[in-house]
Amino acid sequence: MFAGDVTTPHGRRAAWLDSLLLDHGVFRTVWGNFAEVVPGKLYRCNHPTPGRLAALARRYGLRTLINLRGERRCGSDALSRDAATRLGLEHVDMAFESRGAPHRARILRFHAIYSDMAVPALMHCKSGADRAGLAAGLAVLFEGGSARDALRQLSWRFGHFNRSRTGVLDAFFVLYAEAAEGRKPVLDWVREDYD
């Protein structure tokens, strides 16, 4: 349905149809799943529509948009990239999995992005539940929070259910709490011990 071009009226219509129907964006038109993660620095939500992204950019002074889905050839991705460009936001792709244990290299890459991003920043995945929860929890740890605080970012309030396959994300924070919290900084643990 969507050929990757939003510069023409036909391409923009196709992107909206793809976003709303194939990528379940129709639900995101009424549900934003927005929350503050680090006050004045980092926010999270589901994949924002262009209008919602513009409203959030104005309200919070956003400077960076982090796409936790990674680069995708779908209408939602094309529309948000176009909106970010129009709004003057830096757009960063940082793919995480929602049903697999987080990879060491991806955690370290996310930390590098987090350390260098223009703030405030907004990060999103598809529904704002799992990948956004993982990244939000990591940010909490980067800021000196506890694994328990990080786990609060993976909750039913955001649509995350730890009794499904996405519970492996919770297991990451539980493992850190049991194996190293209070004894080793999270990034050292990820680099040296996490497998």
N, C-alpha and C positions, 0 to 999 in steps of 0.2 A: 504494500500500500504506500509506504513512504520511501521516496527515492533519495532523501538526504539533502534536499535543497529547500530552504525557507525564504529565499530571496524573491520568489515569484508568488503571486496570489494562489496559483494552483498548488505549488509546493507547500505553502503555509497551511492551506486547507488540508492537504494530505497529512501534514505533520500533526495537526490538531486531531484529525480523525484517528490516526495511529495512536496518538497519546491517550485520547479519551477512551477508545474502544479496545485496542490491543494491549496497551500498557496499563489499563485499569485507571487511567487518569480521571475518569468521571467521578470516582470516589474522592479524589484529591481536590476537586473543585469545591467541596463542602467540608472537607476535613483536612486540617493543616498539620496536626501533630507537632506543633511548635513548642519548644522549651528553651530556656536559658541553661547553659551548661556551666560556663565560667562568666560571671557577671562582667558585662561590658567588653568581653573578648570573644566568646564562642557561643553559638546557638545551634540548634538542631531542628530538623523538620523532615517531613516526607518530601518527595520530589515536587518542588514548587512550580506552580503555573507561572507564566511570565508576569501576570498581574500581581500575584501574591509576592513574587520575588521583588518586584518594583516597590510594593507597599512596605515590605520588610526592610529593603535597602534604605528607603526614606526614613522609616521610624527608628532604625537602629544604627544608621550610618555605616552600613556594611561596605567592606572593601574587598572581601574575598568570598568566593563560592567554592566549596569543596564537594565534588561529586564522588560519593563513596560507592557508586555503582560501577565506576570506570567508564571509559568511552564506549558508547553503544550506538548502534545505527537504528535509532528509533525516534519517533516524533517528540517524545518528552525530552530527550537529550538535546536534540537540535533546537527546540524552542528555548530551553533554559540556557544553552550556550549563546544563542542569539540575544536573549534578554540580558545576560551578563555583560556581553559586549556593549550593548546599547546603554547599560547602566554604568559602564566603566569599572566593572568588577573584574578582579583577577579570577580566572576560572582554572581550578586545579582538579585533575583526575587522580583519585586515590582509591583504587578498587580493593574492597574487602569481601570475603565470603560471608554468607549468613548461616550456612549449614556445615561449616568446617572449622576446625581449630585455626585461629589466626596464625599466619606464617611469620616467623621471626623477621624476615626481610621486609615484610609489609608493615609490621609494627615499627621498625626502625625508620622506614621511609615516612610513615605518618608522623613520627616524632620530628623528623627533619622538616617536614612541611609545617607542622605546628609551631616549631621554633622560629621559622622564617616568614610566616604568613603575615600579610597586612591585616590588621585587626580594626574593627570587629569582623569576624568571619561567621558564615553560615555553612553548615555541612548537611548533606541530605543523602538518603538512599531512596529506595522506592516507596516504602511505607513509613519510614522514620522509626522503625521498631528495633531491628536486629543490628544491621551494620552501623546505623547511627548510634545505637546503644553501645556497641563495642567501642566505636571511636570516642564517644562521649566519656565512657568509663576510662579509656586510656588517657584522655585529657585530664580527667580528675586525678589520676595517678601522676601524670606529668607535673601537675600543679601541687603535689604533695599530699593529696587526699589518700584515704585508706581504700583497701580493696572492698570493704563494706560499702563505702560511699560510691565507689565505681559500680558496684552491683546494682545500686539504685537506678542507674541509667538503663538497665535491662529489666524492665518491669512491665506488668500487664497494663499499667497506665499508658504506656506507649504502644501497646499491642504486641509485646514480646511475651512469649510463653516458654518457660524453661523446661517444660515437660515434652517439648517437641524436639526435632533435630537441631533447632537453634539453641538448645540448652548447652551445647558445646561452648558457646561464647561465655556463658556463666562459669563454666568449668575452668576457663582460663584464669579468671579472677580468683576463684576458689583455690586453684593450684598455687597461684602466687601467694595468697594469704597463708596457706599451709607450709609452703616450701621456703619462703624467704622474707615475707613482710616483717619489717622491724629489724631485720638483720642485713638485708641487702637492698639497695635502691632498685626500683623496678627495671630501669634500663640496663643496669649491670646484670641483673638476673636474666633478662631476655637475651642479652648478648652472650652470656657465659654458661647458662644452665638450661634455659627453656628449650624444649624439644617438642 
